[in-house]
């Protein structure tokens, strides 16, 4: 499968529960990040969704992990 084919089949938005799972965090942490303004959500009627591009933007905004040497 090519990258273009993969992008066509990948979902463009997620429910909060699915977004949290994709990020590897809990739903409570996701809602805390949304409340803090670090993750933007959208509404379709009563349903909350998070765009795939927003998840990618959020991940790119996180600090890099650094390697700590034991003393």
PDB file of N, CA, C and O in Angstrom:
ATOM      1  N   UNK A   1       0.842  -1.173   0.000  1.00  0.00           N
ATOM      2  CA  UNK A   1       0.000   0.000   0.000  1.00  0.00           C
ATOM      3  C   UNK A   1       0.893   1.245   0.000  1.00  0.00           C
ATOM      4  O   UNK A   1       1.845   1.344   0.774  1.00  0.00           O
ATOM      5  N   UNK A   2       0.569   2.181  -0.875  1.00  0.00           N
ATOM      6  CA  UNK A   2       1.352   3.407  -0.948  1.00  0.00           C
ATOM      7  C   UNK A   2       0.889   4.380   0.121  1.00  0.00           C
ATOM      8  O   UNK A   2      -0.165   4.195   0.730  1.00  0.00           O
ATOM      9  N   UNK A   3       1.678   5.408   0.342  1.00  0.00           N
ATOM     10  CA  UNK A   3       1.333   6.416   1.345  1.00  0.00           C
ATOM     11  C   UNK A   3       0.020   7.110   0.988  1.00  0.00           C
ATOM     12  O   UNK A   3      -0.795   7.374   1.872  1.00  0.00           O
ATOM     13  N   UNK A   4      -0.197   7.410  -0.297  1.00  0.00           N
ATOM     14  CA  UNK A   4      -1.438   8.048  -0.728  1.00  0.00           C
ATOM     15  C   UNK A   4      -2.641   7.148  -0.465  1.00  0.00           C
ATOM     16  O   UNK A   4      -3.691   7.625  -0.034  1.00  0.00           O
ATOM     17  N   UNK A   5      -2.493   5.851  -0.723  1.00  0.00           N
ATOM     18  CA  UNK A   5      -3.583   4.915  -0.462  1.00  0.00           C
ATOM     19  C   UNK A   5      -3.866   4.822   1.032  1.00  0.00           C
ATOM     20  O   UNK A   5      -5.022   4.737   1.445  1.00  0.00           O
ATOM     21  N   UNK A   6      -2.811   4.839   1.841  1.00  0.00           N
ATOM     22  CA  UNK A   6      -2.957   4.775   3.285  1.00  0.00           C
ATOM     23  C   UNK A   6      -3.690   6.008   3.796  1.00  0.00           C
ATOM     24  O   UNK A   6      -4.557   5.888   4.661  1.00  0.00           O
ATOM     25  N   UNK A   7      -3.360   7.197   3.277  1.00  0.00           N
ATOM     26  CA  UNK A   7      -4.017   8.428   3.699  1.00  0.00           C
ATOM     27  C   UNK A   7      -5.490   8.438   3.308  1.00  0.00           C
ATOM     28  O   UNK A   7      -6.309   9.033   4.007  1.00  0.00           O
ATOM     29  N   UNK A   8      -5.832   7.794   2.215  1.00  0.00           N
ATOM     30  CA  UNK A   8      -7.221   7.757   1.783  1.00  0.00           C
ATOM     31  C   UNK A   8      -8.066   6.856   2.677  1.00  0.00           C
ATOM     32  O   UNK A   8      -9.269   7.082   2.809  1.00  0.00           O
ATOM     33  N   UNK A   9      -7.476   5.857   3.282  1.00  0.00           N
ATOM     34  CA  UNK A   9      -8.229   4.945   4.126  1.00  0.00           C
ATOM     35  C   UNK A   9      -8.143   5.310   5.602  1.00  0.00           C
ATOM     36  O   UNK A   9      -8.938   4.812   6.399  1.00  0.00           O
ATOM     37  N   UNK A  10      -7.204   6.164   5.985  1.00  0.00           N
ATOM     38  CA  UNK A  10      -7.056   6.570   7.377  1.00  0.00           C
ATOM     39  C   UNK A  10      -8.189   7.537   7.743  1.00  0.00           C
ATOM     40  O   UNK A  10      -8.558   8.389   6.935  1.00  0.00           O
ATOM     41  N   UNK A  11      -8.739   7.410   8.954  1.00  0.00           N
ATOM     42  CA  UNK A  11      -9.802   8.335   9.352  1.00  0.00           C
ATOM     43  C   UNK A  11      -9.272   9.763   9.466  1.00  0.00           C
ATOM     44  O   UNK A  11      -8.106   9.976   9.800  1.00  0.00           O
ATOM     45  N   UNK A  12     -10.139  10.740   9.184  1.00  0.00           N
ATOM     46  CA  UNK A  12      -9.714  12.135   9.273  1.00  0.00           C
ATOM     47  C   UNK A  12     -10.074  12.753  10.613  1.00  0.00           C
ATOM     48  O   UNK A  12      -9.589  13.833  10.950  1.00  0.00           O
ATOM     49  N   UNK A  13     -10.928  12.072  11.387  1.00  0.00           N
ATOM     50  CA  UNK A  13     -11.252  12.567  12.717  1.00  0.00           C
ATOM     51  C   UNK A  13     -11.516  11.389  13.647  1.00  0.00           C
ATOM     52  O   UNK A  13     -11.791  10.270  13.215  1.00  0.00           O
ATOM     53  N   UNK A  14     -11.420  11.684  14.937  1.00  0.00           N
ATOM     54  CA  UNK A  14     -11.534  10.656  15.961  1.00  0.00           C
ATOM     55  C   UNK A  14     -12.456  11.126  17.077  1.00  0.00           C
ATOM     56  O   UNK A  14     -12.586  12.326  17.320  1.00  0.00           O
ATOM     57  N   UNK A  15     -13.084  10.197  17.740  1.00  0.00           N
ATOM     58  CA  UNK A  15     -13.793  10.505  18.980  1.00  0.00           C
ATOM     59  C   UNK A  15     -12.722  10.742  20.048  1.00  0.00           C
ATOM     60  O   UNK A  15     -11.581  10.314  19.873  1.00  0.00           O
ATOM     61  N   UNK A  16     -13.065  11.410  21.141  1.00  0.00           N
ATOM     62  CA  UNK A  16     -12.060  11.591  22.204  1.00  0.00           C
ATOM     63  C   UNK A  16     -11.466  10.266  22.696  1.00  0.00           C
ATOM     64  O   UNK A  16     -10.263  10.185  22.944  1.00  0.00           O
ATOM     65  N   UNK A  17     -12.286   9.246  22.834  1.00  0.00           N
ATOM     66  CA  UNK A  17     -11.783   7.944  23.311  1.00  0.00           C
ATOM     67  C   UNK A  17     -10.777   7.350  22.319  1.00  0.00           C
ATOM     68  O   UNK A  17      -9.734   6.838  22.725  1.00  0.00           O
ATOM     69  N   UNK A  18     -11.088   7.417  21.026  1.00  0.00           N
ATOM     70  CA  UNK A  18     -10.203   6.880  19.999  1.00  0.00           C
ATOM     71  C   UNK A  18      -8.935   7.725  19.883  1.00  0.00           C
ATOM     72  O   UNK A  18      -7.845   7.187  19.690  1.00  0.00           O
ATOM     73  N   UNK A  19      -9.075   9.042  20.000  1.00  0.00           N
ATOM     74  CA  UNK A  19      -7.904   9.931  19.942  1.00  0.00           C
ATOM     75  C   UNK A  19      -6.966   9.645  21.107  1.00  0.00           C
ATOM     76  O   UNK A  19      -5.749   9.592  20.932  1.00  0.00           O
ATOM     77  N   UNK A  20      -7.531   9.462  22.289  1.00  0.00           N
ATOM     78  CA  UNK A  20      -6.706   9.156  23.464  1.00  0.00           C
ATOM     79  C   UNK A  20      -5.953   7.850  23.255  1.00  0.00           C
ATOM     80  O   UNK A  20      -4.768   7.753  23.573  1.00  0.00           O
ATOM     81  N   UNK A  21      -6.640   6.854  22.723  1.00  0.00           N
ATOM     82  CA  UNK A  21      -6.003   5.564  22.465  1.00  0.00           C
ATOM     83  C   UNK A  21      -4.879   5.718  21.443  1.00  0.00           C
ATOM     84  O   UNK A  21      -3.806   5.137  21.605  1.00  0.00           O
ATOM     85  N   UNK A  22      -5.127   6.505  20.386  1.00  0.00           N
ATOM     86  CA  UNK A  22      -4.108   6.722  19.359  1.00  0.00           C
ATOM     87  C   UNK A  22      -2.881   7.432  19.932  1.00  0.00           C
ATOM     88  O   UNK A  22      -1.753   7.166  19.518  1.00  0.00           O
ATOM     89  N   UNK A  23      -3.109   8.333  20.881  1.00  0.00           N
ATOM     90  CA  UNK A  23      -2.011   9.077  21.506  1.00  0.00           C
ATOM     91  C   UNK A  23      -1.327   8.281  22.613  1.00  0.00           C
ATOM     92  O   UNK A  23      -0.226   8.630  23.038  1.00  0.00           O
ATOM     93  N   UNK A  24      -1.963   7.230  23.073  1.00  0.00           N
ATOM     94  CA  UNK A  24      -1.395   6.435  24.164  1.00  0.00           C
ATOM     95  C   UNK A  24      -1.568   7.098  25.521  1.00  0.00           C
ATOM     96  O   UNK A  24      -0.753   6.903  26.423  1.00  0.00           O
ATOM     97  N   UNK A  25      -2.644   7.892  25.666  1.00  0.00           N
ATOM     98  CA  UNK A  25      -2.936   8.561  26.932  1.00  0.00           C
ATOM     99  C   UNK A  25      -4.357   8.211  27.347  1.00  0.00           C
ATOM    100  O   UNK A  25      -5.124   7.660  26.557  1.00  0.00           O
ATOM    101  N   UNK A  26      -4.700   8.529  28.572  1.00  0.00           N
ATOM    102  CA  UNK A  26      -6.049   8.286  29.048  1.00  0.00           C
ATOM    103  C   UNK A  26      -7.006   9.375  28.587  1.00  0.00           C
ATOM    104  O   UNK A  26      -6.585  10.470  28.214  1.00  0.00           O
ATOM    105  N   UNK A  27      -8.291   9.065  28.616  1.00  0.00           N
ATOM    106  CA  UNK A  27      -9.307  10.024  28.202  1.00  0.00           C
ATOM    107  C   UNK A  27      -9.302  11.242  29.123  1.00  0.00           C
ATOM    108  O   UNK A  27      -9.517  12.362  28.662  1.00  0.00           O
ATOM    109  N   UNK A  28      -9.060  11.037  30.418  1.00  0.00           N
ATOM    110  CA  UNK A  28      -9.008  12.159  31.359  1.00  0.00           C
ATOM    111  C   UNK A  28      -7.871  13.106  30.994  1.00  0.00           C
ATOM    112  O   UNK A  28      -8.044  14.324  31.040  1.00  0.00           O
ATOM    113  N   UNK A  29      -6.719  12.564  30.635  1.00  0.00           N
ATOM    114  CA  UNK A  29      -5.587  13.395  30.215  1.00  0.00           C
ATOM    115  C   UNK A  29      -5.919  14.137  28.928  1.00  0.00           C
ATOM    116  O   UNK A  29      -5.579  15.312  28.785  1.00  0.00           O
ATOM    117  N   UNK A  30      -6.574  13.471  28.001  1.00  0.00           N
ATOM    118  CA  UNK A  30      -6.970  14.118  26.755  1.00  0.00           C
ATOM    119  C   UNK A  30      -7.883  15.300  27.039  1.00  0.00           C
ATOM    120  O   UNK A  30      -7.675  16.387  26.502  1.00  0.00           O
ATOM    121  N   UNK A  31      -8.899  15.097  27.885  1.00  0.00           N
ATOM    122  CA  UNK A  31      -9.806  16.199  28.207  1.00  0.00           C
ATOM    123  C   UNK A  31      -9.078  17.330  28.932  1.00  0.00           C
ATOM    124  O   UNK A  31      -9.420  18.497  28.740  1.00  0.00           O
ATOM    125  N   UNK A  32      -8.090  17.013  29.753  1.00  0.00           N
ATOM    126  CA  UNK A  32      -7.297  18.050  30.419  1.00  0.00           C
ATOM    127  C   UNK A  32      -6.500  18.862  29.389  1.00  0.00           C
ATOM    128  O   UNK A  32      -6.395  20.083  29.504  1.00  0.00           O
ATOM    129  N   UNK A  33      -5.947  18.186  28.396  1.00  0.00           N
ATOM    130  CA  UNK A  33      -5.208  18.875  27.328  1.00  0.00           C
ATOM    131  C   UNK A  33      -6.153  19.744  26.504  1.00  0.00           C
ATOM    132  O   UNK A  33      -5.778  20.838  26.082  1.00  0.00           O
ATOM    133  N   UNK A  34      -7.373  19.267  26.274  1.00  0.00           N
ATOM    134  CA  UNK A  34      -8.365  20.065  25.556  1.00  0.00           C
ATOM    135  C   UNK A  34      -8.746  21.303  26.370  1.00  0.00           C
ATOM    136  O   UNK A  34      -8.828  22.404  25.825  1.00  0.00           O
ATOM    137  N   UNK A  35      -8.977  21.125  27.659  1.00  0.00           N
ATOM    138  CA  UNK A  35      -9.355  22.243  28.531  1.00  0.00           C
ATOM    139  C   UNK A  35      -8.243  23.281  28.614  1.00  0.00           C
ATOM    140  O   UNK A  35      -8.510  24.480  28.702  1.00  0.00           O
ATOM    141  N   UNK A  36      -6.992  22.818  28.584  1.00  0.00           N
ATOM    142  CA  UNK A  36      -5.838  23.726  28.643  1.00  0.00           C
ATOM    143  C   UNK A  36      -5.588  24.415  27.302  1.00  0.00           C
ATOM    144  O   UNK A  36      -4.751  25.313  27.211  1.00  0.00           O
ATOM    145  N   UNK A  37      -6.307  23.998  26.267  1.00  0.00           N
ATOM    146  CA  UNK A  37      -6.149  24.614  24.953  1.00  0.00           C
ATOM    147  C   UNK A  37      -5.026  24.028  24.121  1.00  0.00           C
ATOM    148  O   UNK A  37      -4.668  24.586  23.084  1.00  0.00           O
ATOM    149  N   UNK A  38      -4.467  22.914  24.556  1.00  0.00           N
ATOM    150  CA  UNK A  38      -3.365  22.302  23.809  1.00  0.00           C
ATOM    151  C   UNK A  38      -3.845  21.361  22.712  1.00  0.00           C
ATOM    152  O   UNK A  38      -3.101  21.070  21.775  1.00  0.00           O
ATOM    153  N   UNK A  39      -5.085  20.882  22.822  1.00  0.00           N
ATOM    154  CA  UNK A  39      -5.698  20.067  21.779  1.00  0.00           C
ATOM    155  C   UNK A  39      -7.050  20.702  21.462  1.00  0.00           C
ATOM    156  O   UNK A  39      -7.883  20.890  22.348  1.00  0.00           O
ATOM    157  N   UNK A  40      -7.254  21.027  20.189  1.00  0.00           N
ATOM    158  CA  UNK A  40      -8.516  21.636  19.767  1.00  0.00           C
ATOM    159  C   UNK A  40      -9.480  20.560  19.304  1.00  0.00           C
ATOM    160  O   UNK A  40      -9.122  19.671  18.532  1.00  0.00           O
ATOM    161  N   UNK A  41     -10.705  20.655  19.789  1.00  0.00           N
ATOM    162  CA  UNK A  41     -11.758  19.726  19.379  1.00  0.00           C
ATOM    163  C   UNK A  41     -12.824  20.507  18.620  1.00  0.00           C
ATOM    164  O   UNK A  41     -12.895  21.733  18.706  1.00  0.00           O
ATOM    165  N   UNK A  42     -13.628  19.798  17.895  1.00  0.00           N
ATOM    166  CA  UNK A  42     -14.729  20.398  17.143  1.00  0.00           C
ATOM    167  C   UNK A  42     -16.004  19.653  17.500  1.00  0.00           C
ATOM    168  O   UNK A  42     -15.962  18.544  18.033  1.00  0.00           O
ATOM    169  N   UNK A  43     -17.124  20.267  17.203  1.00  0.00           N
ATOM    170  CA  UNK A  43     -18.414  19.657  17.491  1.00  0.00           C
ATOM    171  C   UNK A  43     -19.201  19.443  16.205  1.00  0.00           C
ATOM    172  O   UNK A  43     -19.243  20.311  15.333  1.00  0.00           O
ATOM    173  N   UNK A  44     -19.815  18.287  16.104  1.00  0.00           N
ATOM    174  CA  UNK A  44     -20.802  17.998  15.067  1.00  0.00           C
ATOM    175  C   UNK A  44     -22.068  17.652  15.854  1.00  0.00           C
ATOM    176  O   UNK A  44     -22.207  16.538  16.360  1.00  0.00           O
ATOM    177  N   UNK A  45     -22.972  18.598  15.950  1.00  0.00           N
ATOM    178  CA  UNK A  45     -24.131  18.400  16.819  1.00  0.00           C
ATOM    179  C   UNK A  45     -23.644  18.263  18.250  1.00  0.00           C
ATOM    180  O   UNK A  45     -22.961  19.148  18.765  1.00  0.00           O
ATOM    181  N   UNK A  46     -23.992  17.165  18.889  1.00  0.00           N
ATOM    182  CA  UNK A  46     -23.542  16.917  20.263  1.00  0.00           C
ATOM    183  C   UNK A  46     -22.238  16.134  20.314  1.00  0.00           C
ATOM    184  O   UNK A  46     -21.649  15.970  21.383  1.00  0.00           O
ATOM    185  N   UNK A  47     -21.790  15.654  19.167  1.00  0.00           N
ATOM    186  CA  UNK A  47     -20.600  14.804  19.116  1.00  0.00           C
ATOM    187  C   UNK A  47     -19.321  15.645  19.079  1.00  0.00           C
ATOM    188  O   UNK A  47     -19.222  16.607  18.319  1.00  0.00           O
ATOM    189  N   UNK A  48     -18.355  15.273  19.902  1.00  0.00           N
ATOM    190  CA  UNK A  48     -17.040  15.913  19.918  1.00  0.00           C
ATOM    191  C   UNK A  48     -16.106  15.095  19.044  1.00  0.00           C
ATOM    192  O   UNK A  48     -16.050  13.870  19.155  1.00  0.00           O
ATOM    193  N   UNK A  49     -15.370  15.782  18.170  1.00  0.00           N
ATOM    194  CA  UNK A  49     -14.387  15.103  17.323  1.00  0.00           C
ATOM    195  C   UNK A  49     -13.062  15.838  17.392  1.00  0.00           C
ATOM    196  O   UNK A  49     -13.008  17.030  17.692  1.00  0.00           O
ATOM    197  N   UNK A  50     -12.001  15.110  17.112  1.00  0.00           N
ATOM    198  CA  UNK A  50     -10.657  15.672  17.057  1.00  0.00           C
ATOM    199  C   UNK A  50     -10.076  15.281  15.705  1.00  0.00           C
ATOM    200  O   UNK A  50     -10.005  14.102  15.361  1.00  0.00           O
ATOM    201  N   UNK A  51      -9.666  16.281  14.952  1.00  0.00           N
ATOM    202  CA  UNK A  51      -9.142  16.047  13.610  1.00  0.00           C
ATOM    203  C   UNK A  51      -7.769  15.364  13.687  1.00  0.00           C
ATOM    204  O   UNK A  51      -6.983  15.630  14.596  1.00  0.00           O
ATOM    205  N   UNK A  52      -7.499  14.491  12.731  1.00  0.00           N
ATOM    206  CA  UNK A  52      -6.192  13.828  12.657  1.00  0.00           C
ATOM    207  C   UNK A  52      -5.064  14.861  12.572  1.00  0.00           C
ATOM    208  O   UNK A  52      -4.012  14.693  13.189  1.00  0.00           O
ATOM    209  N   UNK A  53      -5.293  15.927  11.804  1.00  0.00           N
ATOM    210  CA  UNK A  53      -4.264  16.972  11.674  1.00  0.00           C
ATOM    211  C   UNK A  53      -3.994  17.655  13.009  1.00  0.00           C
ATOM    212  O   UNK A  53      -2.870  18.085  13.268  1.00  0.00           O
ATOM    213  N   UNK A  54      -5.022  17.758  13.864  1.00  0.00           N
ATOM    214  CA  UNK A  54      -4.841  18.351  15.191  1.00  0.00           C
ATOM    215  C   UNK A  54      -4.002  17.439  16.074  1.00  0.00           C
ATOM    216  O   UNK A  54      -3.154  17.912  16.831  1.00  0.00           O
ATOM    217  N   UNK A  55      -4.233  16.143  15.980  1.00  0.00           N
ATOM    218  CA  UNK A  55      -3.426  15.188  16.744  1.00  0.00           C
ATOM    219  C   UNK A  55      -1.967  15.266  16.293  1.00  0.00           C
ATOM    220  O   UNK A  55      -1.058  15.264  17.124  1.00  0.00           O
ATOM    221  N   UNK A  56      -1.742  15.334  14.986  1.00  0.00           N
ATOM    222  CA  UNK A  56      -0.381  15.444  14.456  1.00  0.00           C
ATOM    223  C   UNK A  56       0.278  16.750  14.907  1.00  0.00           C
ATOM    224  O   UNK A  56       1.457  16.758  15.260  1.00  0.00           O
ATOM    225  N   UNK A  57      -0.482  17.860  14.896  1.00  0.00           N
ATOM    226  CA  UNK A  57       0.054  19.153  15.334  1.00  0.00           C
ATOM    227  C   UNK A  57       0.427  19.089  16.813  1.00  0.00           C
ATOM    228  O   UNK A  57       1.490  19.565  17.213  1.00  0.00           O
ATOM    229  N   UNK A  58      -0.452  18.498  17.619  1.00  0.00           N
ATOM    230  CA  UNK A  58      -0.196  18.378  19.051  1.00  0.00           C
ATOM    231  C   UNK A  58       1.073  17.569  19.314  1.00  0.00           C
ATOM    232  O   UNK A  58       1.911  17.972  20.121  1.00  0.00           O
ATOM    233  N   UNK A  59       1.216  16.439  18.642  1.00  0.00           N
ATOM    234  CA  UNK A  59       2.416  15.614  18.823  1.00  0.00           C
ATOM    235  C   UNK A  59       3.679  16.373  18.434  1.00  0.00           C
ATOM    236  O   UNK A  59       4.697  16.276  19.120  1.00  0.00           O
ATOM    237  N   UNK A  60       3.620  17.128  17.340  1.00  0.00           N
ATOM    238  CA  UNK A  60       4.782  17.896  16.891  1.00  0.00           C
ATOM    239  C   UNK A  60       5.133  19.008  17.881  1.00  0.00           C
ATOM    240  O   UNK A  60       6.284  19.441  17.941  1.00  0.00           O
ATOM    241  N   UNK A  61       4.150  19.473  18.656  1.00  0.00           N
ATOM    242  CA  UNK A  61       4.402  20.568  19.601  1.00  0.00           C
ATOM    243  C   UNK A  61       5.023  20.090  20.914  1.00  0.00           C
ATOM    244  O   UNK A  61       5.513  20.901  21.700  1.00  0.00           O
ATOM    245  N   UNK A  62       5.004  18.792  21.150  1.00  0.00           N
ATOM    246  CA  UNK A  62       5.545  18.260  22.402  1.00  0.00           C
ATOM    247  C   UNK A  62       7.070  18.352  22.409  1.00  0.00           C
ATOM    248  O   UNK A  62       7.704  18.251  21.358  1.00  0.00           O
ATOM    249  N   UNK A  63       7.657  18.543  23.585  1.00  0.00           N
ATOM    250  CA  UNK A  63       9.122  18.614  23.656  1.00  0.00           C
ATOM    251  C   UNK A  63       9.758  17.265  23.338  1.00  0.00           C
ATOM    252  O   UNK A  63       9.159  16.214  23.566  1.00  0.00           O
ATOM    253  N   UNK A  64      10.948  17.310  22.822  1.00  0.00           N
ATOM    254  CA  UNK A  64      11.702  16.094  22.524  1.00  0.00           C
ATOM    255  C   UNK A  64      12.109  15.421  23.827  1.00  0.00           C
ATOM    256  O   UNK A  64      12.381  16.081  24.830  1.00  0.00           O
ATOM    257  N   UNK A  65      12.145  14.127  23.790  1.00  0.00           N
ATOM    258  CA  UNK A  65      12.616  13.384  24.949  1.00  0.00           C
ATOM    259  C   UNK A  65      14.117  13.493  25.007  1.00  0.00           C
ATOM    260  O   UNK A  65      14.790  13.421  23.978  1.00  0.00           O
ATOM    261  N   UNK A  66      14.646  13.665  26.187  1.00  0.00           N
ATOM    262  CA  UNK A  66      16.105  13.729  26.322  1.00  0.00           C
ATOM    263  C   UNK A  66      16.577  12.498  27.080  1.00  0.00           C
ATOM    264  O   UNK A  66      15.860  11.945  27.914  1.00  0.00           O
ATOM    265  N   UNK A  67      17.760  12.097  26.780  1.00  0.00           N
ATOM    266  CA  UNK A  67      18.349  10.938  27.450  1.00  0.00           C
ATOM    267  C   UNK A  67      19.105  11.435  28.674  1.00  0.00           C
ATOM    268  O   UNK A  67      19.975  12.300  28.580  1.00  0.00           O
ATOM    269  N   UNK A  68      18.756  10.876  29.809  1.00  0.00           N
ATOM    270  CA  UNK A  68      19.420  11.249  31.057  1.00  0.00           C
ATOM    271  C   UNK A  68      20.421  10.156  31.443  1.00  0.00           C
ATOM    272  O   UNK A  68      20.099   8.968  31.436  1.00  0.00           O
ATOM    273  N   UNK A  69      21.615  10.575  31.771  1.00  0.00           N
ATOM    274  CA  UNK A  69      22.616   9.616  32.221  1.00  0.00           C
ATOM    275  C   UNK A  69      22.528   9.504  33.743  1.00  0.00           C
ATOM    276  O   UNK A  69      22.371  10.504  34.444  1.00  0.00           O
ATOM    277  N   UNK A  70      22.629   8.301  34.228  1.00  0.00           N
ATOM    278  CA  UNK A  70      22.639   8.090  35.665  1.00  0.00           C
ATOM    279  C   UNK A  70      23.964   8.568  36.233  1.00  0.00           C
ATOM    280  O   UNK A  70      25.023   8.348  35.647  1.00  0.00           O
ATOM    281  N   UNK A  71      23.890   9.219  37.371  1.00  0.00           N
ATOM    282  CA  UNK A  71      25.107   9.759  37.990  1.00  0.00           C
ATOM    283  C   UNK A  71      25.845   8.711  38.766  1.00  0.00           C
ATOM    284  O   UNK A  71      26.891   8.997  39.349  1.00  0.00           O
TER     285      UNK A  71
END
